[in-house]
């Protein structure tokens, strides 16, 4: 008889299988897919190929149910942040968009509790493998155009990951 395992057990199995990248990792970027939470892994990867990307955009991806998927080996380079991928790891959650009252697609932090838990688990594992790496949201590499020492909302190149990742994950050491 085949027994079913929980999402939490599956996530532990995935994370225990990870080992330190042979690359020098200085940043761990958090992303949203800027897609719908019901997107499948197959659809996500097909989207990367449709953009003619040789590599996936992330190493770890958290689906709408909170299940962590390894979609790029940690030794591999993912296409997460242009110009910064050789020294970075990338984790993303499915979602980040919604429709407003007028039907316009907008950026929104729509992580489910299961996705929030999985992101913490994934980031904790990645940080344990690469303790000197800094955890950032994709939008945190936007330029400080007014030179006030912080990235203001109007300066974002992208909204991704649709929440402020730096303080949210400051407890991960």
C-alpha positions as CSV (number, residue, x, y, z in Angstrom):
1,X,0.0,0.0,0.0
2,X,1.3,3.5,-0.9
3,X,1.0,6.0,1.9
4,X,0.5,9.7,1.2
5,X,2.9,12.2,2.7
6,X,2.0,15.7,3.7
7,X,3.3,18.8,1.9
8,X,5.4,19.6,4.9
9,X,7.0,16.1,4.7
10,X,7.6,16.5,1.0
11,X,9.2,19.9,1.5
12,X,11.5,18.4,4.1
13,X,12.6,15.7,1.7
14,X,13.3,18.3,-1.1
15,X,15.2,20.6,1.3
16,X,17.3,17.7,2.8
17,X,18.4,16.7,-0.7
18,X,20.0,20.2,-1.3
19,X,23.7,20.7,-0.9
20,X,25.9,23.8,-1.0
21,X,26.5,25.2,-4.4
22,X,30.0,25.1,-5.7
23,X,29.5,28.6,-6.9
24,X,30.2,31.6,-4.6
25,X,26.8,32.7,-3.5
26,X,26.5,36.3,-2.3
27,X,22.7,36.9,-2.7
28,X,19.5,34.9,-2.3
29,X,16.7,36.6,-4.2
30,X,13.0,36.2,-3.4
31,X,10.6,36.4,-6.3
32,X,7.0,36.1,-7.3
33,X,6.1,34.6,-10.6
34,X,3.9,37.5,-11.5
35,X,1.4,34.8,-12.4
36,X,-1.6,33.0,-10.9
37,X,-1.3,30.8,-7.9
38,X,-2.8,27.8,-9.7
39,X,-0.1,27.8,-12.3
40,X,1.6,24.4,-12.6
41,X,5.3,23.6,-12.7
42,X,4.9,22.5,-16.3
43,X,3.3,25.9,-17.3
44,X,5.9,27.8,-15.4
45,X,8.8,26.1,-17.2
46,X,7.0,26.4,-20.5
47,X,6.8,30.2,-19.9
48,X,10.6,30.3,-19.5
49,X,11.0,28.4,-22.8
50,X,8.5,30.7,-24.6
51,X,10.7,33.6,-23.6
52,X,13.6,31.7,-25.2
53,X,15.4,31.4,-21.9
54,X,17.9,28.6,-21.8
55,X,17.6,28.4,-18.0
56,X,14.7,28.6,-15.6
57,X,14.1,31.8,-13.7
58,X,14.5,30.2,-10.2
59,X,16.1,27.4,-8.3
60,X,13.3,26.8,-5.9
61,X,9.6,27.4,-6.7
62,X,6.7,27.3,-4.2
63,X,3.4,26.3,-5.8
64,X,0.0,27.6,-4.6
65,X,-0.3,24.7,-2.2
66,X,3.0,25.5,-0.5
67,X,4.9,22.6,-2.1
68,X,8.6,23.4,-2.8
69,X,9.9,22.3,-6.2
70,X,13.6,22.2,-7.2
71,X,13.5,23.4,-10.8
72,X,17.2,24.3,-11.2
73,X,20.0,22.6,-9.4
74,X,21.8,24.9,-7.0
75,X,25.0,24.5,-8.9
76,X,23.2,25.7,-12.0
77,X,22.5,29.3,-12.9
78,X,18.9,30.5,-13.0
79,X,17.7,33.6,-14.9
80,X,16.3,35.4,-11.8
81,X,18.0,38.8,-11.9
82,X,19.9,40.1,-15.0
83,X,23.6,40.6,-14.4
84,X,23.5,39.0,-10.9
85,X,22.8,35.3,-11.6
86,X,26.3,33.8,-11.4
87,X,26.5,34.6,-7.7
88,X,22.9,34.2,-6.7
89,X,20.2,31.7,-5.8
90,X,16.5,32.3,-6.5
91,X,13.3,31.2,-4.8
92,X,9.9,32.2,-6.0
93,X,6.3,31.7,-5.1
94,X,3.4,31.2,-7.5
95,X,1.4,34.4,-7.6
96,X,1.9,38.0,-7.2
97,X,-0.9,39.3,-9.3
98,X,-4.7,39.8,-9.0
99,X,-7.4,41.7,-10.7
100,X,-8.7,44.9,-9.2
101,X,-12.4,45.9,-9.1
102,X,-12.1,47.1,-12.8
103,X,-10.5,43.8,-13.9
104,X,-7.1,45.4,-14.3
105,X,-4.2,43.1,-13.3
106,X,-2.2,44.5,-10.4
107,X,0.7,43.4,-8.3
108,X,-0.3,42.1,-4.9
109,X,1.2,40.0,-2.1
110,X,-1.2,37.1,-2.3
111,X,1.0,34.4,-0.6
112,X,-1.0,31.8,1.2
113,X,-0.1,30.8,4.7
114,X,1.4,27.5,3.2
115,X,3.5,29.5,0.8
116,X,4.7,31.8,3.5
117,X,5.8,28.8,5.6
118,X,7.5,27.1,2.6
119,X,9.4,30.3,1.7
120,X,10.8,30.5,5.2
121,X,11.8,26.8,5.1
122,X,13.4,27.2,1.7
123,X,15.2,30.5,2.6
124,X,16.4,29.0,5.9
125,X,17.9,26.0,4.1
126,X,19.5,28.2,1.4
127,X,20.9,30.5,4.0
128,X,22.3,27.6,6.1
129,X,24.1,26.4,3.0
130,X,25.4,29.9,2.2
131,X,25.5,31.8,5.5
132,X,27.3,34.9,4.0
133,X,24.6,35.4,1.4
134,X,22.2,38.3,1.8
135,X,18.4,37.7,1.3
136,X,16.8,40.3,-1.0
137,X,13.7,40.8,-2.9
138,X,14.1,41.2,-6.6
139,X,12.9,44.8,-6.4
140,X,15.6,45.6,-3.9
141,X,18.2,45.9,-6.6
142,X,16.3,48.8,-8.1
143,X,18.4,52.1,-8.3
144,X,18.0,54.7,-5.6
145,X,17.3,57.5,-8.1
146,X,16.8,60.2,-5.5
147,X,19.8,59.1,-3.5
148,X,17.9,59.1,-0.1
149,X,19.4,55.8,1.0
150,X,16.3,53.6,0.4
151,X,14.5,52.2,-2.6
152,X,11.2,54.0,-2.7
153,X,8.1,52.4,-4.4
154,X,8.3,54.7,-7.4
155,X,11.9,53.6,-8.0
156,X,11.1,49.9,-8.3
157,X,12.1,48.3,-11.6
158,X,9.7,45.5,-10.7
159,X,7.2,45.0,-7.9
160,X,8.6,41.5,-7.4
161,X,8.1,39.8,-4.9
162,X,5.2,42.2,-4.0
163,X,6.3,42.5,-0.4
164,X,9.3,43.8,1.5
165,X,11.5,40.7,1.7
166,X,14.4,42.3,3.7
167,X,12.6,42.9,7.0
168,X,10.3,39.9,6.5
169,X,13.3,37.5,6.4
170,X,15.7,39.4,8.7
171,X,15.3,36.7,11.3
172,X,16.9,34.1,9.0
173,X,20.5,34.0,10.0
